[in-house]
Every structure is written in C-alpha cells, then in structure tokens.
Amino acid sequence: MESLGGLFILGTERHESRRIDNQLRGRAGRQGDRGSTQFFVSFEDELMRRFGGERVTNLLNRFTSEDEQGEIRLEMRMLTKQIETAQKRVDAMNFETRKNVLKYDDVMNKQREIIYGQRRRVLMGEDVSDSIKTMIYGTIESIAQQKCNPHAPKDSWDLTALSQEICRLTLQPVRPLISEEERKKLSYEEILKKLYAFADVAYVQTEDRLKQAGVDMRENERVLLLRTVDEHWMEHIDSMDQLKQGIGLRSYGQKDPVYAYTSEGFEMFDAMVDEIREQTVRRLYMMQVTGGPLQRVQLAKPIEPKGDGANSSYSRSEKKVGRNDPCPCGSGKKYKNCHGKNE
C-alpha cells in the first residue's frame, strides 16, 4: 500500500463540524504513514444550502452555464474557505447552545445544593429542632402579615382571624389570643413575640405527648422534614422542566430566556420553600401516635469476603506461563506462537 501512495480517504461531503473532518483526514496518515484525502462537496448539501450564501451561488453562475452546473467540477481555494467559514458558524451556534444549557443547569444546581444540604443534615442524624422552631416563627409571621399588615392602621388589623389561624396551626382550642386592651398597647413586634410564646407552649405539649408514648421527638422531626422536602422537591423539578420547555418563546418578546428562567425559577423555589415550611409546621402539631416508636432498619447489608478469614486472598496454584516463555508442551516454540496463539 505504501508503494501506491498509502491510504486514500474519499469524502462524499463535508461535516458541519471541522473536528469530524480532521479526524477523517487523520486516518490517512497514522503515525507518519503516507496517505491523502479528497472531499467532494455538492451545492445541494445541507451545509452549503444553510451557510453557503449567495456568494458561492453567484460564483458558480459566473464560471458555468446552466447546462454545465449539474456536472462541472470546481477546485478553488475560495470554496474551501467558504466551507470552513460555514463550519465555524455551525461551531459557534453549537457553542452558544451548550452555553445556554449550562446556564440553565446552573440555576438547578444552586437550588439542588440548598435542598441536598438540608437533606444531608437530616440523613446524618443532626438535631433539626432549631430549624423547626425557625419554621414555626416564619409561618406565624407570614400569617400575621396577611391578617395584620404592619404598615396599615391598627383599626384594620383582624386579630380575631389571626387568633383562629394560629390556634388551628398549633392544634389548640380556638380562643382570642390578643385582647382589645393589648391591641391598643402592643406593637406589631410585641404581638409577634406573644404568638411565638404561644406556639412554643404548644410545641412543648406536643413533645410531652409523644414522649409519654415512647416516641423520640427529634427522630420524628427529621422524618417529617425529610418527607415534606422530598414531596415538594419532586413537584418542583417537574415544574422547572415544564418552565424550561417553553421559556425559549420569551425571545419573541425581546426578553432573555435565560434571565427569565432564572428569575421565575427562583420565585418558584421561594414559593416551594414557603410551602415546605408551612406544611412541616402543620404536620408537626398534628402528629399522632398510632403505633410503636420509629426504628431505623438497615436495608443494605455489608458484603462479607469469601474464604476462611477476613484477609484471605486468592493465590494461583501453578505458575502463569508468559507469552514469550517456552511452551509447556515441549515443542520448543514460544507460548504465544503455540498453545497461546488464540489467547
């Protein structure tokens, strides 16, 4: 083959990626061997139709007649440069596509780090009681802002509805928590502190009730928080996928799809966090003992090594024959040329 000029690569079209063409050219000259390549390109190829432009078409009409355009063969450096320019455009478009995909993934990665960090704390058995109390206070503050706007006059505050919501939240008998005299004297922050104290008392009562039944409050908090986070996180992933499918249409309204996806994605994430907080608090106060205490069960069993001892290892009874060693059959040949030829 070397006397004939080496390997000849014949390409019937040019790929939209220069890297693929260069790999094909490299087959003709492996490790310094002789070889050559030649590509035939038609003006009807997809690459030429998409990015060839009118310049190539005008060039073809200049040098050929209408009858010759279907059969004539052109070899010009200008055509090669035009093809390389088209390939560069395709590479740039693919690069922008990959960069946008990476930007979309960065949004989910930031949210994933927050959720997985919280799940890791639960799975490692950390005490989440402080986080639970923070959720309780946040839920009470959210309800208070809806019923009693701190920027509105006190006369517009609906303290009756606020008391009812807090009592339902903590699973306590409905009763007024703020009297009329306290309405006039207490500020918004002082009312919140009183509601916090009421919720703390209900939290202690719930813990005592579970303790009497032999249930560990800390373990139930971890299980409850983990279950609530997983439920809402799976729904959030589906919602983000649906948002991503149609976010590209925002470009028709002169809006950056990546910016819209980022802003709306974090708005949805904040709403999910609020739902996790409120539902965790409600489930915590509604916790009832219907069976025995929760027990962790080890599902994955460790794999024990085979053999007499834990550190036993496999040993070969016979010496392995090397490929260049004499064949054990006594023929005088090397093992690789005798019985080891098929290995």
C-alpha positions as CSV (number, residue, x, y, z in Angstrom):
1,M,0.0,0.0,0.0
2,E,2.9,2.4,0.7
3,S,4.2,2.0,-2.9
4,L,0.8,3.1,-4.1
5,G,0.8,6.3,-2.1
6,G,-0.7,5.0,1.2
7,L,-4.3,5.1,2.4
8,F,-6.6,7.3,0.3
9,I,-9.6,8.8,2.1
10,L,-12.5,9.8,-0.1
11,G,-15.1,12.0,1.5
12,T,-18.6,12.4,-0.2
13,E,-19.5,15.5,1.8
14,R,-18.2,17.9,4.5
15,H,-19.4,17.6,8.0
16,E,-20.7,20.6,9.8
17,S,-18.0,20.1,12.4
18,R,-14.4,20.7,11.5
19,R,-13.3,18.3,14.2
20,I,-15.1,15.4,12.4
21,D,-13.4,16.2,9.1
22,N,-10.0,16.5,10.7
23,Q,-10.5,13.1,12.4
24,L,-11.3,11.6,9.0
25,R,-8.2,13.2,7.4
26,G,-6.1,11.8,10.2
27,R,-7.0,8.2,9.2
28,A,-4.9,8.7,6.0
29,G,-1.7,9.4,7.9
30,R,-1.5,7.4,11.1
31,Q,1.9,7.6,12.8
32,G,3.6,9.3,9.9
33,D,2.5,6.9,7.2
34,R,1.8,8.2,3.7
35,G,-1.7,9.0,2.7
36,S,-4.0,11.5,1.1
37,T,-7.6,12.8,1.3
38,Q,-10.1,14.3,-1.0
39,F,-13.6,15.6,-0.4
40,F,-16.4,16.1,-2.9
41,V,-19.0,18.7,-2.0
42,S,-22.3,19.4,-3.7
43,F,-24.0,22.7,-3.6
44,E,-27.1,20.8,-2.6
45,D,-25.6,19.6,0.6
46,E,-27.2,20.8,3.8
47,L,-24.1,22.7,4.9
48,M,-23.9,24.6,1.7
49,R,-27.6,25.3,1.5
50,R,-27.7,26.7,5.0
51,F,-24.4,28.6,5.2
52,G,-23.0,28.7,1.6
53,G,-24.7,32.0,0.9
54,E,-25.3,33.8,-2.3
55,R,-21.6,34.3,-2.9
56,V,-21.0,30.7,-3.8
57,T,-24.1,30.6,-6.0
58,N,-23.0,33.7,-7.9
59,L,-19.5,32.2,-8.3
60,L,-21.0,29.0,-9.8
61,N,-23.2,31.0,-12.2
62,R,-20.2,33.1,-13.3
63,F,-17.9,30.2,-14.3
64,T,-20.5,27.8,-15.7
65,S,-23.6,27.8,-17.8
66,E,-26.9,26.4,-16.8
67,D,-26.3,23.1,-18.6
68,E,-22.9,22.5,-17.0
69,Q,-23.9,23.3,-13.4
70,G,-25.0,19.7,-12.8
71,E,-21.8,18.1,-13.9
72,I,-18.9,20.6,-13.7
73,R,-16.2,20.0,-11.1
74,L,-14.6,23.0,-9.4
75,E,-11.4,23.1,-7.4
76,M,-10.9,26.6,-5.8
77,R,-9.3,27.7,-2.6
78,M,-12.2,30.2,-2.2
79,L,-14.7,27.4,-2.0
80,T,-12.6,25.7,0.7
81,K,-12.5,28.9,2.7
82,Q,-16.3,29.3,2.3
83,I,-16.9,25.8,3.6
84,E,-14.6,26.5,6.6
85,T,-16.5,29.7,7.3
86,A,-19.8,27.8,7.3
87,Q,-18.3,25.2,9.7
88,K,-17.1,28.0,12.0
89,R,-20.7,29.4,12.1
90,V,-22.1,26.0,13.0
91,D,-19.5,25.5,15.7
92,A,-20.4,29.0,17.1
93,M,-24.1,28.1,17.1
94,N,-23.4,24.8,18.9
95,F,-21.2,26.5,21.4
96,E,-24.0,29.1,22.2
97,T,-26.4,26.2,22.6
98,R,-24.2,24.4,25.0
99,K,-23.5,27.6,26.9
100,N,-27.2,28.2,27.4
101,V,-27.8,24.7,28.5
102,L,-25.0,25.2,31.1
103,K,-26.7,28.4,32.3
104,Y,-30.0,26.5,32.7
105,D,-28.2,23.8,34.6
106,D,-26.5,26.3,36.9
107,V,-30.0,27.5,38.1
108,M,-31.0,24.0,39.1
109,N,-27.5,23.3,40.7
110,K,-27.9,26.2,43.0
111,Q,-31.3,25.1,44.1
112,R,-30.1,21.5,44.4
113,E,-27.3,22.4,46.7
114,I,-29.7,24.1,49.1
115,I,-32.1,21.2,49.2
116,Y,-29.5,18.5,49.3
117,G,-27.7,20.3,52.1
118,Q,-30.8,20.3,54.2
119,R,-31.4,16.6,53.4
120,R,-27.9,15.7,54.3
121,R,-28.3,17.2,57.7
122,V,-31.4,15.1,58.3
123,L,-29.8,11.9,57.0
124,M,-26.7,12.4,59.1
125,G,-29.0,12.5,62.2
126,E,-28.4,16.1,63.2
127,D,-30.7,17.9,65.6
128,V,-33.1,20.0,63.5
129,S,-35.2,21.3,66.4
130,D,-33.7,24.8,65.9
131,S,-34.6,24.7,62.2
132,I,-38.2,23.5,63.1
133,K,-38.6,26.4,65.5
134,T,-37.4,28.9,62.9
135,M,-40.0,27.4,60.5
136,I,-42.7,27.9,63.2
137,Y,-41.8,31.5,63.7
138,G,-41.6,32.1,60.0
139,T,-45.1,30.6,59.4
140,I,-46.6,32.7,62.2
141,E,-45.0,35.8,60.8
142,S,-46.4,35.0,57.3
143,I,-49.9,34.6,58.8
144,A,-49.6,37.8,60.8
145,Q,-48.6,39.8,57.7
146,Q,-51.7,38.6,55.9
147,K,-54.1,39.3,58.8
148,C,-52.4,42.4,60.3
149,N,-50.5,44.5,57.9
150,P,-47.7,46.2,59.9
151,H,-47.9,49.2,57.6
152,A,-51.7,49.7,58.0
153,P,-53.5,51.3,60.9
154,K,-54.3,49.1,63.9
155,D,-58.0,49.5,63.4
156,S,-57.7,47.5,60.2
157,W,-56.0,44.5,61.9
158,D,-58.1,41.4,62.0
159,L,-56.9,39.9,65.3
160,T,-59.8,37.5,65.6
161,A,-58.9,35.8,62.3
162,L,-55.2,35.9,63.4
163,S,-56.0,34.1,66.6
164,Q,-58.1,31.5,64.8
165,E,-55.4,30.7,62.3
166,I,-52.7,30.4,65.0
167,C,-54.9,28.1,67.1
168,R,-55.7,25.9,64.1
169,L,-52.0,25.8,63.2
170,T,-51.0,24.6,66.7
171,L,-54.0,22.3,67.1
172,Q,-55.2,24.2,70.1
173,P,-58.8,25.2,71.0
174,V,-59.8,28.3,69.2
175,R,-59.8,31.3,71.5
176,P,-58.8,35.0,71.4
177,L,-55.0,35.4,71.9
178,I,-54.9,39.2,71.8
179,S,-57.4,41.2,73.9
180,E,-58.8,44.6,72.9
181,E,-56.6,46.3,75.5
182,E,-53.5,44.6,74.2
183,R,-54.5,45.7,70.7
184,K,-54.2,49.3,71.7
185,K,-51.0,48.9,73.8
186,L,-48.9,46.3,72.0
187,S,-47.0,47.0,68.8
188,Y,-46.8,44.6,65.9
189,E,-43.4,43.2,67.1
190,E,-44.8,42.6,70.6
191,I,-47.8,40.8,69.2
192,L,-45.5,38.5,67.3
193,K,-43.5,37.7,70.4
194,K,-46.7,36.8,72.2
195,L,-47.7,34.5,69.3
196,Y,-44.2,32.9,69.4
197,A,-44.6,32.2,73.1
198,F,-48.0,30.6,72.5
199,A,-46.5,28.4,69.7
200,D,-43.6,27.4,72.0
201,V,-46.0,26.2,74.7
202,A,-47.9,24.1,72.1
203,Y,-44.6,22.7,70.8
204,V,-43.6,21.6,74.3
205,Q,-47.1,20.0,74.8
206,T,-46.7,18.1,71.5
207,E,-43.2,16.9,72.6
208,D,-44.5,15.7,76.0
209,R,-47.4,13.9,74.4
210,L,-45.0,12.0,72.1
211,K,-42.6,11.3,74.9
212,Q,-45.3,9.7,77.0
213,A,-46.0,7.4,74.1
214,G,-42.3,6.4,73.9
215,V,-41.6,8.3,70.7
216,D,-38.5,10.3,70.1
217,M,-39.4,13.8,69.1
218,R,-36.1,14.5,67.4
219,E,-36.3,11.5,65.2
220,N,-39.9,12.3,64.2
221,E,-38.9,15.8,63.3
222,R,-36.2,14.5,61.0
223,V,-38.5,12.0,59.3
224,L,-41.3,14.6,58.9
225,L,-39.0,17.2,57.4
226,L,-37.3,14.8,55.0
227,R,-40.7,13.5,53.8
228,T,-42.1,17.0,53.2
229,V,-38.9,18.2,51.4
230,D,-38.9,15.2,49.1
231,E,-42.6,15.6,48.1
232,H,-42.2,19.3,47.2
233,W,-38.8,18.9,45.6
234,M,-40.1,16.3,43.1
235,E,-43.0,18.5,42.2
236,H,-40.6,21.5,41.8
237,I,-38.4,19.5,39.4
238,D,-41.4,18.7,37.2
239,S,-42.4,22.4,37.3
240,M,-38.9,23.6,36.3
241,D,-38.9,21.1,33.4
242,Q,-42.2,22.5,32.1
243,L,-40.9,26.1,32.5
244,K,-37.8,25.2,30.6
245,Q,-39.7,23.7,27.6
246,G,-41.5,27.0,26.8
247,I,-39.0,29.6,28.1
248,G,-37.4,29.9,24.6
249,L,-40.6,31.7,23.4
250,R,-39.7,34.7,25.6
251,S,-37.1,35.7,23.0
252,Y,-40.0,36.8,20.7
253,G,-40.9,39.4,23.3
254,Q,-37.4,40.8,23.3
255,K,-36.6,39.1,26.6
256,D,-33.6,37.0,27.5
257,P,-34.9,33.4,28.1
258,V,-32.0,32.6,30.5
259,Y,-32.8,35.6,32.6
260,A,-36.5,34.8,32.6
261,Y,-35.8,31.2,33.5
262,T,-33.5,32.3,36.4
263,S,-35.9,34.8,37.9
264,E,-39.0,32.8,37.6
265,G,-37.2,29.6,38.7
266,F,-36.1,31.2,41.9
267,E,-39.6,32.7,42.5
268,M,-40.9,29.2,42.2
269,F,-38.2,27.9,44.5
270,D,-39.0,30.5,47.2
271,A,-42.7,29.6,46.9
272,M,-41.7,25.9,47.4
273,V,-39.6,26.8,50.5
274,D,-42.6,28.6,52.0
275,E,-44.9,25.6,51.3
276,I,-42.3,23.2,52.9
277,R,-42.1,25.4,55.9
278,E,-45.9,25.7,56.5
279,Q,-46.7,22.1,55.8
280,T,-43.9,20.9,58.0
281,V,-45.2,23.0,60.9
282,R,-48.8,21.9,60.4
283,R,-47.8,18.2,60.2
284,L,-45.7,18.6,63.3
285,Y,-48.5,19.9,65.5
286,M,-50.9,17.3,64.0
287,M,-48.6,14.4,64.8
288,Q,-50.4,11.5,66.5
289,V,-49.0,8.2,67.8
290,T,-50.7,5.3,66.0
291,G,-48.1,2.6,66.6
292,G,-44.8,2.0,68.2
293,P,-41.8,4.3,68.1
294,L,-40.0,4.7,64.8
295,Q,-37.0,2.4,64.3
296,R,-34.3,2.7,61.6
297,V,-33.8,-0.5,59.7
298,Q,-30.6,-1.3,57.8
299,L,-31.6,-2.3,54.3
300,A,-28.1,-2.6,52.7
301,K,-26.1,-5.4,54.2
302,P,-22.3,-5.3,54.1
303,I,-20.7,-7.8,51.7
304,E,-18.5,-10.2,53.6
305,P,-15.4,-11.5,51.9
306,K,-15.3,-15.2,50.9
307,G,-12.8,-17.5,52.5
308,D,-11.6,-18.7,55.9
309,G,-10.5,-15.3,57.2
310,A,-11.4,-11.6,56.5
311,N,-8.0,-11.0,55.0
312,S,-7.8,-14.2,52.9
313,S,-6.7,-13.7,49.3
314,Y,-6.7,-15.8,46.1
315,S,-3.4,-17.5,45.2
316,R,-2.6,-19.3,42.0
317,S,-1.5,-22.9,42.4
318,E,0.5,-23.0,39.2
319,K,2.9,-20.5,37.8
320,K,1.5,-18.5,34.9
321,V,3.2,-19.0,31.6
322,G,4.4,-15.8,29.9
323,R,3.7,-15.1,26.3
324,N,7.4,-15.2,25.4
325,D,8.2,-18.2,27.6
326,P,8.8,-21.7,26.1
327,C,5.5,-23.6,25.6
328,P,5.0,-26.2,28.3
329,C,4.1,-28.8,25.6
330,G,7.8,-29.2,24.7
331,S,7.6,-28.1,21.1
332,G,10.4,-25.5,21.5
333,K,8.2,-22.6,20.3
334,K,7.2,-19.6,22.3
335,Y,3.9,-19.9,24.1
336,K,2.4,-17.1,22.1
337,N,3.2,-18.9,18.8
338,C,2.0,-22.3,20.1
339,H,-0.9,-23.0,22.5
340,G,-1.2,-19.3,23.5
341,K,-1.9,-18.2,19.9
342,N,-5.6,-17.9,20.4
343,E,-5.5,-16.1,23.8
